[in-house]
Amino acid sequence: MNHRRRNNVHWHSVDYDELSEEYDQVRSGSPEMIRHLVRGASLRPGSLVLDIGCGTANNTVLFAEVVDAIVVGVDLSGQMLAKAHGKAPGLDFIQSSVESLSFPGDTFDFVFMTDVIHHIADLYSTLSEVHRVLNRGGLICIVTQSRKQIEERMTSKFFPSTVAVDMARYAGISEIEKVMVSIGYTNVCSREHTLAPFRLTPDYLAIVEKKGYSSLHKINEEEFQKGLQAVRAALSRGDELRFLTKYTFVWATKTAS
């Protein structure tokens, strides 16, 4: 299999050091997503868990609150991790590239990534590194979105160019699965979960105004302003917009033998 780094104009990631303040103001974790992760992970007391691309630790904190496990967060952005340390001083956060993790092999019982895959340039190298740090028999779960799920977002309605942006950035579900199998993961499977409906609210407007979704930084300013006006107009009219929030959870195991 030929593994290439993503190098198109849409892939390159956003500077989260620069955006950490605004990001932390408008983005939050998902308790419903975390419940699915915890249910699938089947952790024991004292298990070691790694949250890759933890950002400001919204999901890291939620996960740590509901498990009897040691949870560690990793992110490339120092400013994001400064926010994480501030909200969860009792957890360990490490600044590191996901392609070169500073942990010994066979360390973690469970590794998860939520909304991170589109920031990864080299999927094979990253998932190989995760495979290295996973304990034998350990699990990984990648929470991402399929092509169809990207098209069905509320943001895609108001900012249609974000669809092409994220189609280019997000690895397809079958691509992720094939890479995992080629590395040596077993029990590779994908499960779609529908979370609570996403509604048009002033909170959504606040996220959009601060470009809380990374794809909004990758469309031209004219379209952004046009979409922003459309969101404000829809709220002013009282439009009852309701979108189902769907994610795909890709699970795999590091073989125990």
QUILIN-V833297 format. One record per pair of residues at least 4 apart in sequence whose C-alpha atoms are under 6 Angstrom apart, sorted by the first residue. I is the first residue (numbers start at 1). J is the second residue. Records with the same first field share a line. If there is no record, write none. Layout:
# QUILIN-V833297
I = J / J
This chain:
# QUILIN-V833297
5 = 121 / 122
6 = 121
10 = 165
11 = 169
13 = 119
16 = 20
17 = 77 / 79
19 = 23
20 = 80
23 = 27 / 212
26 = 207
28 = 58
29 = 58 / 59
45 = 68 / 69
46 = 69
47 = 69 / 109
48 = 70 / 108 / 109
49 = 71 / 108 / 109 / 110 / 111
50 = 71 / 72 / 73 / 111
51 = 73 / 111 / 112 / 113
52 = 74 / 113
53 = 74 / 75 / 116
54 = 73 / 74 / 75
55 = 75 / 80
56 = 80 / 81 / 83 / 84
57 = 61 / 84
72 = 92 / 93
73 = 93
74 = 93 / 94 / 95
75 = 95 / 96
76 = 95 / 96 / 97
85 = 89
98 = 126
99 = 125 / 126
105 = 132 / 133
106 = 133 / 134 / 135
107 = 133 / 134 / 135
108 = 134 / 135
109 = 135 / 138
110 = 138 / 139 / 140
111 = 140
112 = 140 / 141 / 142
113 = 142 / 143
114 = 143
115 = 144
118 = 169 / 170
124 = 128
134 = 138
136 = 254 / 255 / 256
137 = 254 / 255 / 256
138 = 253 / 254
139 = 252 / 253
140 = 251 / 252
141 = 250 / 251
142 = 249 / 250
143 = 248 / 249
144 = 247 / 248
145 = 149 / 247 / 248
155 = 159
156 = 160 / 163
158 = 227
159 = 227
162 = 215
163 = 167
166 = 170
180 = 185
181 = 185
185 = 252 / 253 / 254
186 = 252 / 253
187 = 252 / 253
188 = 251 / 252
189 = 250 / 251
190 = 249 / 250
191 = 248 / 249
192 = 247 / 248
193 = 246 / 247
194 = 245 / 246
195 = 245
197 = 243 / 244 / 245
198 = 242 / 243 / 244 / 245
199 = 241 / 242
200 = 241
207 = 212
208 = 212
211 = 216
234 = 239
